[in-house]
Amino acid sequence: MKMERINDTQRKIYEYLLVKLQDGVPPSVREIGEAVGLRSTSSVQANLDALESAGYISRDPMLKRSIRVVGQADNITQVPLLGAVAAGSPLLAVEQIEGYIPYTGRLSRDKPLFGLRVKGESMLWAGILNGDIVVAEKTPVAQNGEMVVAMIDDEATVKTFYKENGRFRLQPENAAYDPIIVDEVEILGKVVAVFRYY
């Protein structure tokens, strides 16, 4: 079955369902609404209907809490959340898996993905806020203008990457922050997605 496009609210519901269904118990309509910021249970039902019509979930109309994700193994990548990364001053990044993020990105990925929680506001103008989760494709190289997770002196940060005159500039996307200019930098990955939970 071909899956159709879904809107942001439906995507949030779908991602919430992926996490909750790993525990084995489907959430109630009210719990789904609370998780994604919908007060009306009829709004939640309408979004669940849309997800079912689009082929993302299935439900048994005779049973409560009967939501099932369709084709979960084929369409979902569980991205490890490795901790926090600075979007301000660099912060020590500890590569310990704190959990997993269900990622439904449409791009085919042949490189591993990882997630990091952003601390600070230096990437504000790029739409990355304090507390957001960036998903990055693990790679040691980047092109000028790409957003990266980079290590500098054992500290990780999210910035826009530039190589200029034999040096590296890690550019914040907020005028309140200065660029980081270094002779050496280790690229951990390129940012491919940003998640924000309300």
C-alpha positions in Angstrom: 0.0 0.0 0.0 1.4 3.4 -0.9 1.5 5.8 2.0 0.2 9.4 1.4 1.6 12.6 2.7 0.6 13.7 6.2 0.6 17.1 7.9 2.7 18.1 10.9 0.1 17.3 13.5 -0.5 13.9 12.0 3.3 13.3 11.9 3.6 14.2 15.6 0.7 11.8 16.4 2.3 9.1 14.3 5.7 9.5 16.0 4.1 9.5 19.4 2.3 6.3 18.5 5.6 4.7 17.4 7.1 5.4 20.8 4.1 4.4 22.9 3.4 1.2 20.9 6.9 0.0 21.7 5.6 -0.3 25.3 2.9 -2.6 24.0 -0.1 -0.6 25.0 -1.8 1.8 22.6 -2.5 5.2 24.1 -6.0 6.6 24.6 -7.4 9.3 22.4 -7.1 11.7 25.3 -3.4 10.7 25.9 -2.6 11.3 22.3 -4.2 14.8 22.4 -2.3 15.7 25.5 1.0 14.5 23.9 0.6 16.6 20.8 -1.3 19.6 22.2 -4.8 18.9 20.9 -7.5 19.6 23.4 -10.4 18.3 21.4 -10.8 14.5 21.2 -12.7 15.0 18.0 -9.6 16.7 16.5 -7.5 13.7 17.6 -10.1 11.3 16.0 -10.0 13.3 12.8 -6.2 13.1 12.6 -6.3 9.4 13.4 -8.9 8.9 10.6 -6.5 10.8 8.3 -3.6 8.6 9.3 -5.6 5.5 8.8 -6.8 6.7 5.3 -3.2 7.5 4.4 -2.1 4.0 5.3 0.0 4.8 8.4 -2.1 3.1 11.0 -5.0 0.6 11.3 -7.7 0.3 13.9 -10.4 -2.2 14.8 -13.7 -0.2 15.0 -15.0 -2.8 17.5 -12.2 -2.3 20.1 -10.9 0.6 22.1 -7.1 1.2 22.0 -6.7 -0.9 18.9 -4.3 1.3 17.0 -1.6 -0.6 15.1 1.2 1.0 13.0 1.1 -0.4 9.4 4.4 -1.8 8.1 6.4 -0.4 11.1 9.6 -2.4 10.4 9.8 -1.2 6.8 9.2 2.5 7.2 10.8 3.5 10.5 14.4 4.1 11.5 15.0 4.2 15.2 17.7 6.9 15.6 19.8 6.7 18.8 19.6 9.9 20.9 23.1 10.3 22.2 22.8 13.2 24.6 23.2 17.0 24.3 25.1 19.2 21.9 25.7 23.0 22.2 24.2 25.5 19.9 26.1 28.2 21.7 29.3 27.6 23.5 30.6 24.1 22.7 29.5 21.5 25.3 31.0 18.1 26.1 29.0 15.6 24.2 28.8 12.2 25.9 28.0 9.4 23.4 25.6 7.5 25.7 22.3 6.4 24.2 19.5 8.1 26.1 16.7 6.7 24.0 15.6 6.4 20.4 13.7 8.7 18.1 11.4 7.2 15.4 12.5 8.8 12.1 10.3 8.6 9.1 12.4 10.6 6.7 11.8 9.9 3.1 15.5 10.1 2.1 17.3 6.8 1.6 20.1 6.5 4.1 23.1 4.3 3.7 25.0 6.0 6.6 24.1 5.7 10.2 22.0 8.4 11.9 22.2 9.8 15.4 20.3 12.4 17.4 21.5 15.1 19.8 19.5 17.5 21.9 20.4 21.2 21.2 21.4 23.5 24.1 21.5 27.3 23.4 20.2 29.6 20.7 23.1 30.2 18.3 21.2 28.4 15.5 18.0 30.4 16.1 17.9 31.9 12.6 18.2 28.5 11.0 15.0 27.5 12.9 16.8 25.4 15.6 15.7 26.3 19.1 17.0 25.4 22.6 15.7 21.9 23.4 15.2 20.8 19.8 16.6 17.4 18.6 18.9 17.4 15.6 19.2 14.2 13.6 22.5 13.9 11.8 23.9 11.6 9.2 27.3 10.3 10.4 30.0 11.4 8.1 33.5 12.9 8.5 33.2 15.4 5.6 31.0 18.4 4.8 30.7 21.0 2.1 30.7 24.7 2.6 27.3 25.9 3.8 26.2 22.6 5.3 24.9 22.4 8.8 27.1 20.0 10.9 27.7 18.5 14.3 31.4 19.2 14.8 33.9 18.3 17.6 36.4 20.9 18.7 38.8 20.0 21.6 36.5 17.1 22.6 33.5 19.3 22.6 30.5 19.1 20.2 28.5 21.9 18.6 26.0 22.5 15.8 27.0 25.1 13.3 27.2 25.9 9.6 30.5 24.7 8.2 32.9 26.6 6.0 36.5 25.9 5.0 38.4 29.1 4.2 42.1 29.8 3.6 43.1 26.5 5.1 41.1 27.1 8.3 37.6 26.1 9.4 34.8 28.5 10.3 31.8 27.2 12.3 29.2 29.8 11.8 26.3 30.4 14.2 23.0 31.4 12.7 22.4 34.2 15.3 24.3 37.6 15.3 24.6 37.5 19.1 27.2 34.7 18.7 30.7 34.9 17.2 31.9 32.3 14.7 34.4 29.7 15.9 37.5 29.7 13.7 39.9 26.8 14.1 42.8 25.1 12.4 41.4 21.6 12.9 37.9 20.3 13.3 36.3 16.8 13.4 33.0 16.5 11.6 30.7 14.0 13.3 27.8 14.4 10.9 25.6 16.5 8.7 22.2 17.7 10.1 19.4 16.1 8.1 16.3 16.8 10.3 15.2 18.8 13.4 12.5 17.5 15.8 10.6 19.8 18.2 8.1 18.4 20.8 5.6 20.7 22.4 
